[in-house]
């Protein structure tokens, strides 16, 4: 009798384990569908879920930045388990942050890292005046999303935390941007005065008043100081077709010699796509962060043998296989400017002293965004 009971219990356990395995396998498929459909690029969207058996109940954990991804997973899981599960997953921002789910960058260059620690990989930077979306907190670090959608971790000392009303108050300005690679904000209208802080190209400040050659400005954290008026211009947003190539190239030349920095996205140091994004941003055009993302923009140009149909301002994309790993900015014809250990000029022409055989052989795609 006891032997029969043990056999029966064993059969139930096998059936139970088999059923659990089937459910988890099906859930893995649901997770994959959610990522492919709603978060194919992990640098700009998060959709991480897991399903566990806890105290006899199925529990859905995880987090996502996409509300539709959460709805999709819950709907599919509801069908799979007939509603018999507990949903403990969250749609970011984390409700624990309350209403203050925004940050205004208050330092010249704030580092964005892959993980919440200083030794983690630098993946991007954000500069003064930019608006961040705060998604969750871990100690003194916040998981943030930039105004162009990039995700990463930033220390709380890099920004001023605020709510949507604070963002609106900041954005109604009048806002001004820096037009020179690197500058200072001074306590008095004099370059001999004590600096308040530094600033970089595209840093955004609020105008208080103009005093001759100087303009009194305010930083997102409330600090005030003076900047040479000629180094400032209104913040504008433009359609790429409204911008001429010479305007973009004028800014690109200002950054000649700026050193390479993996993940860098400022005039203090940049990578190839950070250089291109910075140059276009100075002309009111917001490009995606990475070269592979930038390669999806604009009209494709098929170069003729002598590159005579390649115009100034065209974006040149390089890589191996199907991967885009580098981007540069055409000067027209064979010549281009790009970040390559430093911002420098190169050429596809074998007769030129700065000829780059490697770049010529790895050229994958040319895209045109600007006015012709």
C-alpha positions in Angstrom: 0.0 0.0 0.0 2.7 2.4 1.0 4.7 1.5 -2.1 1.7 2.3 -4.3 1.3 5.7 -2.5 5.0 6.6 -3.2 4.6 5.7 -6.8 1.5 7.8 -7.1 3.3 10.8 -5.5 6.3 10.3 -7.8 4.0 10.4 -10.8 2.4 13.6 -9.6 5.9 15.2 -9.1 7.0 14.2 -12.6 3.8 15.6 -14.0 4.2 18.8 -12.0 7.8 19.3 -13.0 6.9 18.6 -16.6 4.1 21.2 -16.5 6.5 23.7 -14.8 9.1 23.2 -17.5 6.5 23.6 -20.3 5.3 26.9 -18.7 8.8 28.3 -18.3 9.7 27.3 -21.9 6.6 29.0 -23.2 7.4 32.1 -21.0 10.9 32.3 -22.6 9.2 32.6 -25.9 6.9 35.3 -24.7 9.9 37.3 -23.3 11.7 37.0 -26.6 8.7 38.2 -28.5 8.4 41.2 -26.2 12.0 42.2 -26.6 12.0 41.8 -30.4 8.7 43.7 -30.8 9.2 46.5 -28.2 12.8 46.6 -27.2 15.0 45.4 -30.1 17.8 48.0 -29.2 18.8 47.6 -25.5 20.6 50.9 -25.6 17.2 52.8 -25.8 14.6 50.4 -24.5 14.4 47.9 -21.6 12.1 44.9 -21.4 13.5 42.4 -18.8 11.0 39.9 -17.2 11.3 36.6 -15.4 8.8 34.1 -14.0 9.3 32.2 -10.8 7.4 29.7 -8.7 7.1 31.1 -5.1 5.1 29.6 -2.2 3.0 27.6 -4.6 2.3 30.7 -6.9 3.6 31.9 -10.2 5.1 35.4 -9.8 6.1 37.7 -12.7 9.1 39.9 -11.9 11.1 42.4 -13.9 10.9 45.9 -15.4 10.5 47.7 -18.6 10.6 51.2 -20.0 7.9 50.4 -22.5 4.3 50.2 -21.2 3.1 48.2 -24.2 5.8 45.5 -23.5 4.4 45.0 -20.0 0.8 44.8 -21.3 1.9 42.3 -23.9 3.7 40.0 -21.4 0.8 40.2 -18.9 -1.8 39.4 -21.6 0.2 36.4 -22.9 0.9 35.1 -19.4 -2.7 35.6 -18.4 -3.7 33.3 -21.3 -1.0 30.8 -20.5 -1.8 30.5 -16.7 -5.5 31.4 -16.9 -4.8 34.4 -14.7 -3.2 32.4 -11.9 -0.1 34.5 -11.3 1.0 37.6 -9.3 2.3 40.5 -11.3 5.2 42.1 -9.4 6.9 43.6 -12.5 7.0 47.4 -12.9 6.9 49.9 -15.7 9.7 52.4 -15.2 10.0 55.1 -13.7 10.0 53.2 -10.4 7.0 54.4 -8.4 9.4 54.7 -5.4 10.8 57.9 -7.1 7.5 59.7 -6.6 6.8 62.7 -8.8 10.4 63.8 -9.2 11.3 61.7 -12.2 13.4 64.2 -14.1 16.9 65.6 -13.8 18.5 68.7 -15.3 22.2 68.2 -15.9 24.1 70.8 -13.8 27.7 70.0 -14.6 29.5 70.6 -17.9 30.0 66.9 -18.7 28.2 64.1 -16.8 29.3 60.6 -17.4 26.8 57.8 -18.2 27.9 54.3 -17.3 26.7 50.8 -18.2 26.5 49.8 -14.5 26.1 51.9 -11.3 29.8 52.1 -10.4 32.6 54.4 -11.3 34.7 51.6 -12.8 32.0 50.5 -15.2 32.2 51.2 -18.9 31.6 54.8 -20.1 28.8 54.5 -22.7 27.7 58.1 -23.1 27.8 61.7 -21.7 25.3 64.4 -21.1 26.0 68.1 -20.8 24.7 71.2 -18.9 21.0 71.9 -19.3 20.0 68.6 -20.8 16.8 67.0 -19.5 17.0 63.4 -18.2 14.3 61.0 -17.3 15.0 59.3 -14.0 13.9 55.6 -14.1 15.2 54.1 -10.8 17.7 54.6 -8.0 20.4 52.5 -6.5 22.3 54.3 -3.7 23.8 57.4 -5.1 23.2 56.3 -8.8 20.2 56.7 -11.0 19.3 54.7 -14.1 18.5 57.5 -16.5 17.3 58.0 -20.1 18.6 61.0 -22.1 16.5 63.3 -24.2 17.4 61.1 -27.3 16.5 57.9 -25.5 19.9 56.5 -24.5 19.9 54.4 -21.2 22.6 54.3 -18.6 23.6 55.0 -15.0 24.6 58.5 -13.7 25.6 59.7 -10.2 23.1 62.0 -8.4 25.7 64.8 -8.1 25.6 65.3 -11.9 22.1 66.7 -12.1 19.4 68.6 -10.2 16.3 66.4 -9.6 12.9 67.9 -10.4 9.4 67.1 -11.6 7.6 67.8 -14.8 6.7 71.3 -13.6 10.4 72.0 -13.0 11.2 70.8 -16.5 8.6 73.1 -18.0 9.9 76.1 -16.0 13.4 75.4 -17.2 12.5 74.9 -20.8 10.4 78.1 -21.1 13.7 79.9 -20.9 14.9 82.0 -22.6 17.5 79.4 -23.2 21.0 79.9 -24.7 23.6 77.4 -25.9 27.4 77.7 -26.0 28.8 77.9 -29.5 32.5 77.4 -28.6 34.2 74.1 -27.7 35.1 74.9 -24.1 34.3 78.0 -22.1 33.9 79.3 -18.5 31.1 81.0 -16.6 32.5 83.7 -14.3 31.3 85.2 -11.0 31.8 88.7 -12.5 31.7 90.1 -16.1 35.4 89.7 -16.5 37.6 86.9 -17.8 39.9 87.7 -14.8 37.1 86.9 -12.3 36.8 83.6 -10.4 35.0 81.0 -12.5 31.6 79.5 -11.4 32.1 76.4 -13.6 33.1 75.4 -17.0 30.9 74.7 -20.1 31.2 72.9 -23.4 29.8 73.2 -26.9 26.0 72.9 -26.8 25.8 73.4 -23.0 22.4 75.1 -22.2 21.9 77.9 -19.7 19.0 80.3 -19.0 19.4 84.0 -19.9 18.9 86.5 -17.1 20.1 89.7 -18.8 22.7 91.1 -21.1 25.3 93.6 -19.9 27.2 94.8 -23.0 29.8 92.2 -24.0 28.6 89.9 -21.2 25.4 88.0 -20.4 24.3 87.0 -17.0 23.0 83.4 -17.1 21.6 80.8 -14.7 22.4 77.1 -14.4 19.8 74.4 -13.7 20.9 74.2 -10.1 20.3 78.0 -9.6 23.9 79.1 -9.8 24.5 82.3 -11.8 27.4 83.8 -13.6 28.6 85.7 -16.7 29.5 84.5 -20.2 30.8 86.4 -23.2 27.7 87.2 -25.2 29.4 86.3 -28.5 29.9 82.7 -27.2 26.1 82.2 -26.9 23.2 81.7 -29.3 19.5 80.8 -29.0 18.6 77.1 -28.7 16.9 76.1 -31.9 15.5 72.9 -33.4 15.8 72.5 -37.1 14.9 70.1 -39.9 18.1 68.7 -41.4 16.9 70.0 -44.8 17.0 73.5 -43.4 20.7 73.3 -42.6 23.5 73.8 -45.0 26.6 71.6 -45.0 29.0 74.5 -44.5 27.3 75.3 -41.2 27.8 71.7 -39.9 31.4 71.6 -41.2 32.3 74.9 -39.6 31.5 73.3 -36.2 33.3 70.1 -37.1 36.6 72.0 -37.9 36.3 73.7 -34.4 36.8 70.2 -32.9 39.9 69.3 -34.8 42.4 67.7 -32.4 39.9 66.8 -29.7 41.0 63.4 -28.3 39.2 60.2 -28.6 37.2 58.9 -25.7 35.2 55.7 -25.8 31.6 56.8 -24.8 32.6 60.4 -24.9 30.0 62.9 -26.2 31.4 66.3 -25.7 34.1 68.8 -26.8 36.3 67.5 -24.0 36.6 64.1 -25.6 34.4 62.0 -27.9 34.0 58.8 -29.9 33.1 58.8 -33.6 29.4 58.9 -33.2 29.6 61.4 -30.3 31.6 63.7 -32.5 28.9 63.5 -35.3 26.1 63.9 -32.8 27.7 66.9 -31.2 28.3 68.7 -34.5 24.8 68.2 -35.7 23.3 69.2 -32.3 25.2 72.5 -32.6 23.1 73.1 -35.7 19.7 72.2 -34.1 19.6 68.6 -35.4 19.3 65.7 -32.9 20.8 62.5 -34.2 20.7 59.1 -32.5 23.7 58.3 -30.3 25.4 55.3 -32.0 26.7 55.0 -35.5 24.5 52.0 -36.2 21.5 54.1 -35.2 22.7 57.1 -37.2 23.0 54.9 -40.3 19.2 54.5 -40.4 18.7 58.2 -41.0 18.6 60.1 -44.3 18.8 59.1 -48.0 21.4 56.6 -49.1 24.0 57.6 -51.7 25.8 55.1 -53.9 29.2 56.6 -54.6 30.7 56.6 -58.1 34.3 55.5 -58.5 35.8 59.0 -58.0 33.4 59.9 -55.2 32.3 63.0 -57.2 28.7 62.5 -56.2 29.5 62.5 -52.5 28.7 66.0 -51.1 29.9 67.9 -48.1 28.0 67.0 -45.0 27.1 63.4 -46.1 27.6 60.8 -43.4 30.1 58.0 -44.1 29.6 54.7 -42.3 32.2 52.0 -41.9 32.2 48.5 -40.6 32.7 44.8 -41.1 30.0 42.4 -42.4 26.6 43.8 -41.5 27.9 45.7 -38.5 28.4 49.5 -38.5 31.3 50.4 -36.2 32.4 53.9 -37.3 31.1 57.2 -38.8 32.6 60.2 -40.4 31.5 63.4 -42.1 32.3 64.0 -45.7 34.0 67.2 -46.9 32.9 66.4 -50.4 34.6 63.9 -52.8 37.4 61.9 -51.4 37.9 63.8 -48.2 36.3 63.5 -44.8 36.6 64.5 -41.1 36.1 62.0 -38.3 37.1 61.0 -34.8 40.1 58.6 -35.2 42.3 58.8 -32.1 41.6 62.5 -32.4 39.3 64.5 -34.7 41.3 64.6 -37.9 41.0 64.7 -41.7 41.4 61.6 -43.9 41.0 60.8 -47.6 40.0 57.9 -49.9 42.4 59.1 -52.5 45.7 57.2 -52.7 47.5 60.3 -53.8 46.7 62.2 -50.6 49.1 62.2 -47.7 46.2 61.4 -45.3 44.9 58.5 -47.4 43.3 55.8 -45.3 43.3 52.4 -47.1 41.6 50.8 -44.1 38.7 53.3 -44.1 38.2 53.0 -47.9 38.1 49.2 -47.7 35.6 49.2 -44.8 33.2 51.9 -46.1 29.8 50.4 -45.9 27.2 53.1 -46.5 26.8 56.9 -47.3 23.7 58.8 -46.1 22.6 62.3 -46.9 20.5 64.4 -44.4 21.3 68.0 -45.1 20.1 70.6 -47.6 21.6 70.3 -51.0 
